[in-house]
Amino acid sequence: SPGTNPNLFDTDADGFGDFDEIQRGTDPTDAGSFPPLPLVIGYWPFDDQAAATEDLSANGNDGTVNGGAIYVEGVSGEAGDFAIVFDGVDDSVTTGVPLLSSLDELTLSGWVKFDASQQNRTGLFGQNDAVEFGMINATTLQFWTAVGGALDTPLGPSLPWTHVLVTNNATEKAVYVDGVRVGSGAPAS
């Protein structure tokens, strides 16, 4: 494409590669022109405090709250903002739908607060045996995929409200804590 820099993957530095922009009909030399972002697969804020927690994405994959999970004040501290507390034994939220199967690119994100040291293999977000994100032990956050293996980063053992995010794309998988990149590795395909 005219104006693109053949020495750069992303000429306009907007986070979308030149080839992808050309294929999707956007201008790879204009940072304000980029492909539409992928739609959210699922969003469960737990503010409804219900046994069948509503998925606020357009997909309607409501979650089932399992075990004896309880609700507490959420990260904002504002009225109506709730978080869910799991006991580390049998509490979970499940959809019954394999939302992460066959995805080459994904992002999982949420707020966590550890009032106590976490037990080994404490899951936070993911899909069993496909994409798992949680504490492999009391001081190590692990992002694991069936194809790409594990990416471990230090975290914990007790935390105030902390935002955690993992992402996987064609070039890498990465972990962010409170917006700071804390680890990266080879992508899982």
Disulfide bonds with the S-S distance in Angstrom:
none
